[in-house]
Amino acid sequence: VQLQASGGGLVQAGGSLRLSCVASGIFFSLNDLAWYRQAPGKQREWVASVTITGHTDYADSVKDRATVSRDNAKNTIYLQMNNLKPEDTAVYYCNGIYEKFSWGQGTQVTVSS
């Protein structure tokens, strides 16, 4: 299993980013998927998820600012983040729901105030 996130960067508060994560080695279309993040000095936390039927769910901290989606043809999950806040600064990862797979490469998001 390989999970490789990309699209992070340095943005000012109020800005937007679109993160992508390509998964290989899994039956992508048969898995519920999720985004997680880990801020410096903190535990990794769940951010958003999208099921195989397209149902989405969000952590309260990002609700109304984030949109998770998936493209089964590309084995890719996306996270659109708007109105970014300094507290969104973290390394972002994708995985299956319930952290089903081994962790892959994350992508750093840094939001400056």
C-alpha positions in Angstrom: 0.0 0.0 0.0 1.2 3.4 -0.9 -0.5 6.7 0.1 1.1 9.8 -1.2 -0.3 13.2 -0.3 0.6 16.5 -2.1 -0.5 20.0 -2.6 0.5 21.5 0.7 2.4 24.8 1.1 2.7 28.1 2.9 -0.3 30.3 2.7 -1.6 33.3 4.5 -4.6 33.1 6.8 -7.8 33.3 4.7 -6.2 31.5 1.8 -7.0 28.2 0.2 -5.3 24.9 -0.7 -6.3 21.8 -2.5 -4.6 18.7 -1.2 -4.4 15.4 -3.2 -3.6 11.9 -2.2 -2.9 9.1 -4.6 -3.4 5.6 -3.3 -2.0 2.4 -4.8 -2.0 -1.2 -3.8 -5.6 -1.1 -2.5 -9.0 -1.6 -4.1 -9.6 2.2 -4.0 -13.2 2.2 -5.1 -14.1 -0.3 -2.3 -12.6 1.7 0.5 -14.0 4.5 2.7 -11.2 7.1 2.9 -10.2 9.9 5.1 -7.9 12.8 5.7 -6.0 13.3 8.9 -3.5 15.8 10.2 -0.9 16.1 12.8 0.2 19.5 14.2 3.5 19.9 15.9 3.5 18.4 19.4 0.0 17.1 19.0 -1.6 13.7 18.2 -2.8 12.9 14.7 -6.5 13.8 14.3 -9.2 13.0 11.8 -10.2 15.8 9.5 -12.7 14.5 7.0 -13.9 11.3 5.3 -15.7 10.2 2.2 -17.3 6.8 1.9 -17.6 4.6 -1.2 -21.1 6.0 -1.7 -19.8 9.6 -1.6 -21.1 10.4 1.9 -18.9 13.0 3.5 -18.2 13.9 7.1 -16.1 16.6 8.7 -14.5 17.4 12.0 -16.0 20.4 13.7 -12.8 22.3 13.3 -13.0 22.3 9.5 -16.7 22.0 8.9 -17.9 24.7 6.4 -14.3 25.3 5.3 -13.4 22.0 3.9 -14.6 19.8 1.1 -13.5 16.2 0.7 -14.0 14.3 -2.6 -12.7 11.3 -4.5 -12.0 10.3 -8.0 -12.0 6.5 -8.3 -10.7 6.6 -11.8 -7.6 8.3 -10.6 -7.3 6.5 -7.3 -7.2 9.9 -5.7 -8.8 11.6 -2.8 -8.9 15.4 -2.5 -9.3 18.0 0.3 -10.2 21.5 -0.6 -9.5 23.8 2.4 -10.8 27.4 2.3 -10.4 30.3 4.8 -7.3 28.6 6.2 -6.4 29.5 9.8 -3.0 29.3 11.6 -4.4 26.4 13.6 -4.8 24.4 10.4 -1.0 24.2 10.3 -0.1 20.5 10.2 1.1 17.6 8.1 -1.9 16.2 6.3 -2.2 12.5 5.5 -4.8 10.3 3.8 -5.7 6.8 4.9 -8.6 4.5 5.1 -11.3 5.2 7.7 -10.2 3.9 11.1 -6.6 4.3 9.9 -6.9 1.1 8.1 -3.6 1.2 6.2 0.0 2.0 6.9 0.7 5.7 6.9 2.2 7.1 3.8 3.8 10.4 3.0 2.0 13.5 4.2 2.1 17.0 2.9 2.9 20.1 5.0 0.4 22.9 5.3 1.6 26.0 7.0 -0.7 28.9 7.5 0.7 32.3 8.5 -1.2 34.9 10.4 
